[in-house]
Amino acid sequence: MEQPEDMASLSEFDSLAGSIPATKVEITVSCRNLLDKDMFSKSDPLCVMYTQGMENKQWREFGRTEVIDNTLNPDFVRKFIVDYFFEEKQNLRFDLYDVDSKSPDLSKHDFLGQAFCTLGEIVGSPGSRLEKSLTGVPGKKCGTIILSAEELSNCRDVATMQFCANKLDKKDFFGKSDPFLVFYRSNEDGTFTICHKTEVMKNTLNPVWQTFSIPVRALCNGDYDRTIKVEVYDWDRDGSHDFIGEFTTSYRELARGQSQFNIYEVVNPKKKMKKKKYVNSGTVTLLSFAVESECTFLDYIKGGTQINFTVAIDFTASNGNPSQSTSLHYMSPYQLNAYALALTAVGEIIQHYDSDKMFPALGFGAKLPPDGRVSHEFPLNGNQENPSCCGIDGILEAYHHSLRTVQLYGPTNFAPVVTHVARNAAEVQDGSQYSVLLIITDGVISDMAQTKEAIVNAAKLPMSIIIIGVGQAEFDAMVELDGDDVRISSRGKLAERDIVQFVPFRDYVDRTGNHVLSMARLARDVLAEIPDQLVSYMKAQGIRPRSPPVAPARSPPQSPARTPPASPLHTHI
């Protein structure tokens, strides 16, 4: 469920949205004078943004910034991009934490305070900049949060560039400097908004930083002459980074590429005022610059990419006897059970992206007739050669048939169905097909190590996995598989992409468990990350979308064009 590296973003995949957003707004978060919770150093702050549901007023996590070590005055680089509806009251909440470990569980970290506001409040403030006191820690002053909003242009270009520096000032007593660059775009009111940090290059006055990519709208919001300020710092472990100097440029200047115009003197204004003979604190040179238009999910769909949808259903005994009303598999004549509801909510949206509407449906964790062998990968329709069902109704029919013929058993193994879909995904890797596996389960996974390995292997392939947890079990293992904050790994090997999205079904039903509060919201939250996951696969493989086919609708989809892979985005300080 990972977001793009520099921003937490809502997807365009919500075909059930009632109103069309007027615009997208980027929210930048800074804080001043945060509480200090660390004994021997400063806090390591993280900001979490929540939005409030229209129908039930529940707060839902929208995204998280990066963690910045050792500072009480963070300027977060990772932004929140939200759809702005002028006619709606869009309530927002910002919680600050001091991060003490790698755990994604916020209760494991120290709470530093929170602030509430509406998106309209930020947008309507002078310069669209709102400053609020943080509250929530009794008897303590929690500091302030500064929220800035800027409407995003429709510019879809992404700039890729690389810098080096020469003869930077030496700032460390026992060694050379540890330099890094910080990029800011200027705002119309003369202030600056942080938009990128490079990595730190250790112990050098002549660093060559890695190539990085940044959306042009993040760098200048589509205004090519807007000032871009770059500050050069010497990194210090305690967070008190030493200022070396700065220079300014613009997108138009950078776009000239490597030339004499893109060699910049790094100037420290204080030194310049004090010393008559001061020339500069070194130079920074642009080594390379390239720009390309960013492709979207819809570009690939229009170009003919098909989404192959497979469902896998948990038939383990912990679901309860299907003939009893307490069972999660109980077939009531009056309403669908949790499995059928979850399947319908997701299937009804995703089916429109698959032209043949034939969906493989598998079960796992049951004893099969006639000999009672346990299977973790059996076709719900009983056809070993072809497990595909016709439409969502066909899957439901096969599911009900299986409930009457198999015996619920165990254990809860995911790896076989993940591997099954991965095998099919591996057969077509030209961008014309993308597989989505929906696993609906009631519980604790039995083959965690094997499943992790299967997911790490699948992350290289054109596929995503959605897990919906039904019932009241603890789903800690599912949260771990959903690599939102800690990327999943197996045998020391990290997954190339985050391809898993987990949601607990109970978050979408009333207290009786019988009534879904919002099928649309369940579908939206489950599917929200598929577009970014599909695009991340295509980008990693260097596959660009084809032009929309002009052939008759029945002709097979065209394979997208292939270009060399783009360089990856970096992690930030």
Salt bridges, closest charged atoms under 4 A:
GLU2 OE1 - ARG487 NH2 2.35
ASP6 OD1 - HIS572 NE2 2.38
GLU26 OE1 - ARG185 NH2 2.47
GLU55 OE2 - ARG521 NE 3.05
GLU61 OE2 - ARG64 NE 2.68
ASP75 OD1 - ARG32 NH2 2.91
ASP83 OD1 - LYS24 NZ 2.72
ASP95 OD2 - ARG93 NH2 2.92
ASP105 OD2 - LYS108 NZ 3.15
GLU121 OE2 - LYS132 NZ 3.32
GLU131 OE1 - ARG129 NH1 3.52
GLU150 OE1 - ARG185 NE 3.05
GLU150 OE2 - ARG226 NH2 3.07
ASP169 OD2 - LYS271 NZ 2.72
ASP225 OD1 - ARG252 NE 2.80
GLU231 OE2 - LYS229 NZ 3.34
GLU292 OE1 - ARG544 NH1 3.81
GLU294 OE2 - LYS539 NZ 3.80
ASP299 OD2 - ARG156 NH2 2.39
GLU377 OE2 - HIS420 ND1 2.71
GLU377 OE2 - ARG423 NH2 3.22
GLU453 OE1 - ARG491 NH2 3.05
GLU480 OE2 - LYS452 NZ 2.53
ASP485 OD2 - ARG64 NH1 3.52
ASP525 OD2 - ARG60 NH2 3.12
ASP525 OD2 - ARG521 NH1 3.84
ASP525 OD1 - ARG524 NE 3.57
